[in-house]
Amino acid sequence: MGELTSPSGPAHPVARHGMGDPGATGRFGEYGGRYVPESLVPACAEVEAAFRDAWADPDFRGRLKTLLTVYAGRPTPLTPAWRLSEELGVTLLLKREDLAHTGSHKINNVIGQALLARRMGRRRLLAETGAGQHGVATATAGALLGLETTVFMGARDIERQALNVLRMEVLGAEVVPVASGSRTLKDACNEAMRHWVSSAADSYYCIGSVMGPHPYPWMVREFQRVIGEEARGQCAAGLPSGVPDHVVACVGGGSNAAGTFAGFVDTTARLVGVEAEGGAAATFGRAGVLHGFRSMVLQDDDGQVAEAHSIAAGLDYPGIGPEHAHLRDIARAEYAVVDDEEVVEALHRLARTEGILPALESAHALAWVLRAVRTGEIKPGSTVMVTLSGRGDKDLPTLKEAR
Ligand SMILES: *Cc1c(COP(=O)(O)O)cnc(C)c1O
């Protein structure tokens, strides 16, 4: 990647405790930062300046709120899982991101970034995608706001995800195959960054989770904060205690979890992020640098970034967002691991008891809850809120194979 730079210095005091502004360095404890080639530093700095300006501007906030309401379907409901709660002996509440437009929380972030791109005078969105979910979300936001969209995708992923490729193309996006390396997400990331270096004047790089160089991890968390803030208000209105005992979300890069946790980090709620067994960077990773930031990363014995594997394509990522690594270090959040079998079981259980088919990603969070109730880690009578990050229609072919 050429010469690496990263600002050093102490973390911003707010970032140490309360999921605040990580300051100019973009540090969350020892994680985060901006490890990019010298040539990309100005582009990152420009995004940071534009985001700071936009986020302080009531007009920008108002436009975003309007689009999230009249287009994306917010606020999403907080649904009591009535029958499953009774079976488990706890009060289980579901934050329904599966009901947002395009079927997951990803829309919250891409609308925010696409609005920012417009504000910066850019005419094109660049994105990379693995299974295609972030690519579809970006293509959607591009169509909504009249921006061209170019999505980089590994050639192998293109073969495996033909339906999402078609979806992006129907939405007007150009899908560019990346034939280098393992021809998957990591190669698509490198290619998208390379392309950004040469076209930053007219293109905006839209990252899909709380990852990448500063300001992305912070900015994406702020765009996803709406999940946690809505849920906090909905819990305050609906629960005698006002705050659930446990707040649980799945973690791929960690954006739905970060947005959820941001609404509860200043409460007594226990925060739990749940990773896939084959992508559990918070549990099995070591500190390292990946795609422009320092975090916990899955590595082999030689320090090479390892490949992640999961039944849920959205959790198939070898790192986690830097703020999660920090929340884990300071013990404000905990990270757990579940295996594919538990996940499929949890998906079926929710489908049958509540008539809700969750995404396999979201079923990770639920699988941990089922286990924790069984082991007594969640006590009878507790209140548990789970963020259902997305709907499971996309996973039906995988379920069919798994039978
Ligand atoms: C992409 C995706 C995820 C993983 O992304 P995070 O950034 O960890 O939230 C989880 N659930 C669904 C439904 C997704 O599409």
The ligand as an SDF file (V2000), in Angstrom:
LIG
                    3D

 15 15  0  0  0  0  0  0  0  0999 V2000
  -23.9350   -6.4770    6.3560 C   0  0  0  0  0  0  0  0  0  0  0  0
  -24.7850   -7.0600    7.3980 C   0  0  0  0  0  0  0  0  0  0  0  0
  -24.3200   -7.2990    8.7090 C   0  0  0  0  0  0  0  0  0  0  0  0
  -22.9030   -7.0810    9.1390 C   0  0  0  0  0  0  0  0  0  0  0  0
  -22.4950   -5.7420    9.1310 O   0  0  0  0  0  0  0  0  0  0  0  0
  -22.2290   -4.9130   10.4560 P   0  0  0  0  0  0  0  0  0  0  0  0
  -21.4420   -3.7640    9.9570 O   0  0  0  0  0  0  0  0  0  0  0  0
  -21.4710   -5.7710   11.4060 O   0  0  0  0  0  0  0  0  0  0  0  0
  -23.5350   -4.5120   11.0050 O   0  0  0  0  0  0  0  0  0  0  0  0
  -25.2070   -7.7980    9.6280 C   0  0  0  0  0  0  0  0  0  0  0  0
  -26.4940   -8.0760    9.3090 N   0  0  0  0  0  0  0  0  0  0  0  0
  -26.9710   -7.8640    8.0680 C   0  0  0  0  0  0  0  0  0  0  0  0
  -28.3980   -8.2050    7.7890 C   0  0  0  0  0  0  0  0  0  0  0  0
  -26.1410   -7.3420    7.0690 C   0  0  0  0  0  0  0  0  0  0  0  0
  -26.6240   -7.1420    5.8420 O   0  0  0  0  0  0  0  0  0  0  0  0
  1  2  1  0
  2  3  1  0
  2 14  2  0
  3  4  1  0
  3 10  2  0
  4  5  1  0
  5  6  1  0
  6  7  2  0
  6  8  1  0
  6  9  1  0
 10 11  1  0
 11 12  2  0
 12 13  1  0
 12 14  1  0
 14 15  1  0
M  END
$$$$
